[in-house]
Amino acid sequence: MAASSITLLLLSTTAAAAYTPRRRVQPPKALLRTVRGGSSAAQDTASAPPPAAVHPTWAPLAPLAIGAATAGLGAAYAAALRASLRVVWRGLPAQRWLVPAITTAGGVAVGGVAIAGGGFFGVGNYVAAARGAAPWPRARAAVGPLLAASLLTTAAGLSVGPEAPMVAAGAVCGAALARRYRLDEREAAFAGAAGALTAFLGFPIAGAVFVHELATPGADMAAGLAPTALATIGAALTGWLLKGGTIGGHFRWGAVEPLSARAYVLACGVGVVGALVGGAFVAACDAVRARSVPPSRRREVLVRAGAGLGAGLLALRYPQSLFWGEQSLQTAIDGVSAPEALLYPVALQGPRAAAPFGLGLGAAKLAAIALAAGAGCPGGVIFPLFFAAGALAHGAIAAAHLPAATVALLMAAVQASVTRTPLSTALMLAFSGNLGATLTPLCAVSAYSAVATARALALPTLLCYPG
């Protein structure tokens, strides 16, 4: 833990020294007036060179401060989420009908919040604002309804997580801080989004790459990455101070086999399969989303209530499909199903992942995610897709005797194909545990193969990404 903290402090110092922030500076009033008299009487000051920007001494550390602030928002949300899960699920009687009742009630509640708040500022809106196609909303109007609906969605057991709401809420808060202190709005929004996401993931740098990859995939994101990476360092240190523990992932991937040429062939093949799985998943989301058109108050409630009911009915056969998957991801990595401290016994019971069980659970989890995401329940898909892909991979391993590395490779492929974020997906898996220098490059190969396949086949994505 000490070594990780020292490393992060060194990184933050280096980034702060190298980073030159952009700040909106108003020209002096004297430059706005026409010069009177002499040979310059007819000259307009608009033709004069702009004044040099003067940066305050604290500006290089502004992303660090924004990341720390939004990490505090993420920590508060996490505490509220843990409390709501205890209220709803702890001590729940083992009655099968209670699960669909709770998920349906959650859908109805989210629909009510959507009507009262006039909709949610989600990841799609974040991408539009980050690309300059829409303005950043006011934090007071956008953050409250989004986090309330996300809390209801996740606490009710629907299969989407806090990742996307953290990105959207953190970006709005970062943009608000930029307006308050006259900083660059887009840069501050990236810093806020990365800081809030890092508070949940616990992976520095990966969150910075993810929020940039969403809006500016490929090499175009490099220009603004330094301040956003600095924000994730501030968020990671703040999370460490608030929650304790270590910085980084806590998942155990077991023994990792040495690299071989066959492993890279496997990674490419798994990438192609992951792209097909991701395309089918997004098509299912679009089918559910089509039920919400044209929008109306009645549809806001009915579609989300139907999504909650469908997720609850799926959970009667596969209770592991409930929730967003982070707390139960270790069971997907290991291929077993065991009770977890957060997901109570009513939500996690089942045998070791034989082929039919693993494939069935993976399909059920994908269907549950599609119901929630397609119905417009605010939530992220990172950990839910990791869990679904892990279950599918164990089913394939049991059926075709594939290597154990297939689990991590399929996780990378499915997530990257759906979100078009191959680099950050590989980094998230690398920081999640002990993948090390062996499986990390294979995950990157699988992720990029999946994205290339999805683009070549014109497979749909959750958002409209370029290329």
C-alpha positions in Angstrom: 0.0 0.0 0.0 2.8 2.4 0.9 4.6 1.7 -2.4 1.4 2.3 -4.4 0.9 5.6 -2.6 4.4 6.8 -3.2 4.2 5.8 -6.9 0.9 7.8 -7.3 2.4 10.9 -5.5 5.4 10.8 -7.9 3.1 10.5 -10.9 1.0 13.4 -9.7 4.1 15.6 -9.2 5.4 14.7 -12.7 2.1 15.4 -14.3 1.6 18.7 -12.5 5.0 19.8 -13.7 4.4 18.9 -17.3 0.8 20.1 -17.6 0.0 23.6 -18.7 -3.7 24.3 -18.1 -6.0 26.2 -20.3 -7.9 29.0 -18.5 -10.4 31.5 -19.9 -8.9 34.9 -19.3 -10.8 38.1 -20.0 -8.8 40.9 -21.7 -8.2 44.1 -19.8 -10.9 46.8 -20.2 -8.3 49.1 -21.7 -7.9 46.9 -24.7 -11.6 47.1 -25.4 -11.5 50.8 -25.9 -10.4 52.6 -29.1 -7.1 54.5 -28.8 -7.7 58.2 -29.3 -5.4 60.8 -31.0 -2.2 60.6 -33.0 -1.6 58.2 -35.9 -3.3 55.3 -34.1 -6.7 57.1 -33.7 -8.4 54.9 -36.3 -6.9 51.6 -35.2 -9.2 49.0 -33.7 -7.9 47.1 -30.7 -9.4 43.9 -32.2 -6.4 43.8 -34.5 -3.9 43.9 -31.6 -2.4 40.7 -30.4 -4.2 39.1 -27.5 -2.8 39.5 -24.1 -0.8 36.7 -22.6 -2.8 34.4 -20.4 -1.9 34.7 -16.7 -2.4 31.4 -14.8 -2.8 31.4 -11.0 -0.3 29.3 -9.1 -2.9 26.7 -8.2 -4.1 26.1 -11.8 -1.7 23.2 -12.6 -3.2 21.3 -9.7 -6.9 22.1 -10.6 -7.5 18.7 -12.2 -6.1 17.0 -9.0 -8.5 19.1 -6.9 -11.5 18.3 -9.2 -10.7 14.6 -9.1 -10.5 14.7 -5.3 -13.8 16.6 -5.1 -15.7 14.2 -7.4 -14.2 11.3 -5.6 -15.8 12.6 -2.5 -19.1 12.6 -4.4 -18.5 9.0 -5.5 -17.6 7.9 -1.9 -20.9 9.5 -0.6 -22.9 7.7 -3.3 -21.2 4.4 -2.5 -22.1 4.8 1.2 -25.8 5.5 0.2 -25.8 2.5 -2.1 -24.5 0.2 0.6 -27.1 1.5 3.0 -30.0 1.1 0.5 -28.9 -2.5 -0.3 -29.0 -3.4 3.4 -32.4 -1.9 3.7 -33.9 -3.7 0.7 -32.2 -7.1 0.8 -30.7 -7.9 4.2 -32.9 -10.4 6.1 -35.2 -10.8 3.1 -37.4 -13.9 3.5 -36.7 -16.7 1.0 -39.9 -16.1 -1.0 -39.4 -16.4 -4.7 -42.1 -13.8 -5.6 -40.4 -11.1 -3.6 -37.6 -10.7 -6.1 -39.7 -9.7 -9.2 -41.9 -7.6 -6.8 -38.8 -5.6 -5.8 -37.3 -5.2 -9.3 -40.7 -4.1 -10.7 -41.2 -1.6 -7.9 -37.7 -0.3 -8.7 -38.6 0.2 -12.3 -41.8 2.1 -11.4 -39.8 4.3 -9.0 -37.2 5.1 -11.7 -40.0 6.0 -14.1 -41.5 8.4 -11.5 -38.1 10.1 -11.0 -37.8 10.4 -14.8 -41.2 12.2 -15.1 -40.4 14.5 -12.1 -36.9 15.3 -13.3 -37.7 15.6 -17.0 -35.3 12.8 -18.0 -31.7 12.0 -17.1 -28.3 13.3 -18.1 -26.7 10.0 -19.2 -23.6 8.9 -20.9 -25.0 9.7 -24.3 -25.5 13.3 -23.2 -22.0 13.3 -21.8 -20.6 12.2 -25.1 -22.6 14.9 -26.9 -21.5 17.7 -24.5 -17.8 16.5 -24.6 -17.9 16.7 -28.4 -19.3 20.2 -28.3 -22.7 19.2 -29.7 -24.6 20.2 -26.6 -23.9 22.4 -23.5 -23.1 21.1 -20.1 -26.2 21.3 -17.9 -26.4 23.0 -14.5 -25.3 20.6 -11.7 -28.3 21.5 -9.5 -30.8 20.4 -12.2 -29.0 17.3 -13.5 -27.1 15.6 -10.7 -29.9 15.0 -8.2 -32.4 13.2 -10.5 -29.6 11.1 -12.1 -28.1 9.9 -8.8 -31.5 9.3 -7.2 -32.7 7.2 -10.2 -29.4 5.3 -10.3 -29.6 4.6 -6.6 -33.2 3.2 -7.1 -32.1 1.1 -10.1 -29.1 -0.5 -8.4 -30.7 -1.0 -5.0 -33.7 -2.7 -6.7 -31.4 -5.3 -8.1 -31.5 -4.3 -11.8 -28.4 -5.4 -13.7 -26.7 -2.0 -14.4 -24.2 -0.4 -12.1 -23.0 3.0 -10.9 -20.2 3.5 -13.5 -22.2 5.5 -16.1 -24.0 7.7 -13.5 -20.6 8.5 -11.9 -19.2 9.5 -15.3 -22.1 11.8 -16.1 -22.5 13.3 -12.6 -18.8 13.8 -12.2 -18.6 15.5 -15.6 -21.4 17.9 -14.8 -19.8 18.8 -11.4 -16.5 19.3 -13.1 -18.0 21.7 -15.7 -19.8 23.6 -12.8 -16.4 24.0 -11.1 -14.9 25.3 -14.3 -17.7 27.9 -14.7 -17.1 29.0 -11.1 -13.3 29.4 -11.3 -13.1 30.3 -15.0 -11.3 27.1 -16.1 -11.6 25.2 -19.4 -15.1 23.6 -19.2 -14.4 20.5 -21.3 -11.1 19.8 -19.6 -12.7 20.1 -16.1 -15.6 17.9 -17.2 -13.2 15.1 -18.2 -11.4 15.5 -14.9 -14.7 15.3 -12.9 -15.9 12.3 -14.8 -12.6 10.4 -14.4 -12.4 11.3 -10.7 -15.9 10.0 -9.9 -15.4 6.9 -11.9 -12.0 6.2 -10.2 -13.7 6.4 -6.8 -15.8 3.4 -7.8 -13.3 1.4 -9.9 -10.3 2.1 -7.7 -8.1 2.0 -10.9 -6.1 5.2 -11.5 -5.3 6.1 -15.2 -7.9 3.5 -16.6 -10.7 5.9 -15.7 -9.0 8.8 -17.5 -8.5 6.7 -20.7 -12.2 5.5 -20.5 -13.8 8.9 -20.3 -11.7 10.2 -23.2 -12.2 7.1 -25.3 -15.9 7.5 -25.0 -15.8 10.9 -26.6 -12.6 10.9 -28.7 -11.5 7.4 -29.5 -8.0 6.6 -30.8 -5.0 8.9 -30.9 -7.2 12.1 -30.8 -7.6 11.7 -27.0 -3.9 12.0 -26.3 -3.9 15.8 -26.2 -6.1 16.2 -23.2 -5.2 13.0 -21.3 -2.6 14.4 -18.9 -4.9 16.6 -16.8 -7.5 13.8 -16.7 -4.9 11.3 -15.6 -3.9 13.7 -12.8 -7.5 13.8 -11.7 -7.7 10.0 -11.3 -4.6 10.2 -9.1 -6.3 12.7 -6.9 -9.4 10.6 -6.8 -7.5 7.4 -6.0 -5.6 9.1 -3.1 -8.9 10.6 -1.8 -10.6 7.2 -2.0 -7.7 5.7 -0.2 -8.0 8.3 2.6 -11.8 8.0 2.9 -12.2 4.2 2.6 -8.8 2.8 3.4 -7.4 -0.4 1.9 -5.2 -0.6 -1.1 -5.2 1.3 -4.4 -6.0 -1.0 -7.3 -8.0 -4.1 -7.9 -8.8 -6.9 -5.5 -9.8 -9.7 -7.9 -7.8 -12.9 -8.0 -7.2 -14.3 -11.4 -5.3 -17.4 -10.3 -2.2 -18.8 -12.0 -1.4 -17.2 -15.3 0.1 -19.4 -18.0 3.1 -18.2 -20.1 2.5 -16.5 -23.4 2.6 -18.5 -26.6 1.8 -18.0 -30.3 -1.4 -20.0 -29.9 -2.5 -17.6 -27.1 -2.5 -14.7 -29.5 -4.5 -16.7 -32.1 -6.9 -17.5 -29.3 -7.2 -13.8 -28.3 -8.1 -12.8 -31.9 -10.7 -15.6 -32.2 -12.2 -14.7 -28.8 -12.3 -11.0 -30.0 -14.4 -12.0 -33.0 -16.8 -14.0 -30.9 -17.0 -11.2 -28.3 -17.9 -8.7 -31.1 -20.8 -10.9 -32.2 -22.0 -11.3 -28.6 -21.8 -7.5 -28.1 -23.7 -6.8 -31.3 -26.5 -9.2 -30.2 -26.6 -7.5 -26.8 -26.9 -4.0 -28.3 -29.6 -5.2 -30.7 -31.5 -6.4 -27.7 -31.1 -3.0 -26.0 -32.4 -1.3 -29.1 -35.4 -3.6 -29.3 -36.3 -2.7 -25.7 -35.6 1.0 -26.4 -38.0 1.0 -29.3 -40.9 0.3 -26.8 -40.3 3.8 -25.4 -41.0 5.6 -28.7 -42.8 7.9 -28.8 -42.0 9.1 -25.3 -44.9 9.8 -22.9 -45.5 9.9 -19.2 -47.2 6.5 -19.3 -44.4 4.9 -21.2 -41.8 6.3 -18.8 -43.3 4.1 -16.1 -44.6 1.1 -18.0 -41.4 0.4 -19.9 -39.3 0.6 -16.8 -41.8 -1.4 -14.8 -41.8 -4.1 -17.5 -38.0 -4.1 -17.5 -38.0 -4.6 -13.7 -40.5 -7.4 -14.0 -38.5 -9.2 -16.7 -35.3 -8.9 -14.7 -37.1 -10.3 -11.7 -38.5 -13.3 -13.6 -35.1 -14.1 -15.0 -33.7 -14.0 -11.5 -36.1 -16.8 -10.5 -34.1 -19.1 -12.7 -30.7 -17.4 -12.4 -30.6 -15.3 -9.2 -26.9 -14.5 -10.0 -28.2 -12.2 -12.8 -29.4 -9.7 -10.2 -27.3 -6.6 -9.4 -24.5 -5.0 -11.3 -21.9 -7.8 -10.9 -18.9 -6.1 -9.2 -19.4 -7.8 -5.8 -20.0 -11.2 -7.5 -17.3 -10.8 -10.2 -14.9 -13.1 -8.4 -17.4 -15.9 -8.7 -17.5 -15.3 -12.5 -13.7 -15.4 -12.6 -13.5 -18.6 -10.6 -16.5 -20.3 -12.3 -18.3 -21.0 -9.1 -21.4 -19.5 -7.4 -21.1 -18.7 -3.7 -22.8 -16.3 -1.4 -21.2 -12.9 -1.1 -21.2 -10.4 1.7 -23.1 -7.8 -0.3 -25.3 -10.0 -2.5 -27.4 -11.8 0.0 -28.1 -15.6 -0.3 -31.5 -15.0 -2.0 -29.5 -13.4 -4.9 -26.6 -15.9 -5.2 -27.2 -19.6 -5.2 -26.2 -22.2 -7.8 -23.8 -25.0 -8.8 -20.4 -24.8 -10.3 -20.4 -23.5 -13.8 -21.0 -26.5 -16.0 -21.5 -25.8 -19.7 -25.3 -25.4 -19.7 -25.3 -23.4 -16.5 -22.6 -21.0 -17.5 -24.0 -20.4 -21.0 -27.5 -20.0 -19.5 -26.4 -17.6 -16.8 -24.4 -15.5 -19.3 -27.4 -15.2 -21.6 -29.7 -14.4 -18.7 -27.3 -11.7 -17.4 -27.1 -10.1 -20.9 -30.9 -10.1 -21.2 -31.2 -8.5 -17.7 -28.7 -5.8 -18.7 -30.4 -5.2 -22.0 -33.8 -4.8 -20.2 -32.5 -2.2 -17.8 -30.3 -0.3 -20.3 -32.8 -0.4 -23.1 -35.6 0.9 -20.8 -33.6 3.9 -19.8 -32.7 3.0 -16.2 -29.5 4.9 -15.5 -26.6 2.7 -14.9 -23.3 1.5 -16.3 -22.5 -1.8 -18.1 -18.8 -2.3 -17.3 -19.0 -4.8 -14.5 -22.3 -6.2 -15.7 -20.8 -7.1 -19.0 -17.6 -8.5 -17.3 -19.8 -10.8 -15.2 -21.9 -12.0 -18.2 -18.8 -12.6 -20.3 -17.2 -14.5 -17.5 -20.2 -16.8 -17.2 -20.3 -17.4 -20.9 -16.6 -18.1 -21.0 -16.8 -20.7 -18.3 -19.6 -22.4 -20.2 -17.5 -22.4 -23.3 -14.5 -23.7 -21.4 -16.5 -26.6 -20.0 -18.0 -27.4 -23.4 -14.9 -27.1 -25.6 -12.0 -27.4 -23.1 -10.6 -24.0 -23.8 -7.8 -22.4 -21.8 -8.6 -20.6 -18.6 -7.4 -17.3 -20.1 -10.6 -17.3 -22.2 -12.4 -15.8 -19.2 -10.4 -12.5 -19.2 -10.2 -12.4 -23.0 -14.0 -12.6 -23.5 -14.6 -10.0 -20.8 -12.3 -7.7 -22.7 -13.9 -8.5 -26.1 -17.5 -8.0 -25.1 -17.0 -4.8 -23.1 -14.8 -3.2 -25.8 -17.2 -4.1 -28.7 -20.2 -2.7 -26.9 -18.5 0.6 -25.7 -15.8 0.9 -28.4 -13.2 1.5 -25.6 -10.5 -1.2 -26.2 -7.6 0.5 -24.5 -9.4 1.4 -21.3 -11.0 -2.0 -21.1 -7.6 -3.7 -21.2 -6.3 -1.3 -18.6 -9.3 -1.9 -16.3 -8.7 -5.7 -16.4 -4.9 -5.1 -15.9 -5.6 -3.1 -12.8 -8.3 -5.4 -11.5 -5.9 -7.9 -10.1 -2.9 -10.0 -10.9 -3.1 -10.2 -14.7 0.4 -8.8 -15.0 2.4 -8.6 -18.1 1.1 -12.0 -19.4 -2.6 -11.6 -19.9 -2.8 -7.8 -20.2 -1.4 -7.7 -23.8 -3.7 -10.7 -24.7 -6.7 -8.7 -23.4 -5.7 -5.7 -25.5 -5.4 -8.0 -28.6 -8.8 -9.4 -27.9 -10.4 -6.0 -27.2 -9.0 -4.4 -30.4 -9.9 -7.5 -32.5 -13.5 -7.2 -31.2 -13.7 -3.5 -32.1 -12.2 -4.1 -35.5 -14.7 -6.9 -36.1 -17.6 -4.8 -34.9 -16.7 -1.9 -37.2 -16.1 -4.2 -40.2 -19.5 -5.8 -39.7 -21.2 -2.5 -38.9 -22.5 -3.9 -35.6 -24.4 -1.5 -33.4 -23.1 0.2 -30.3 -24.8 1.6 -27.2 -23.7 5.1 -28.4 -22.9 6.7 -31.7 -19.2 6.6 -32.0 -17.2 7.8 -34.9 -15.8 5.4 -37.5 
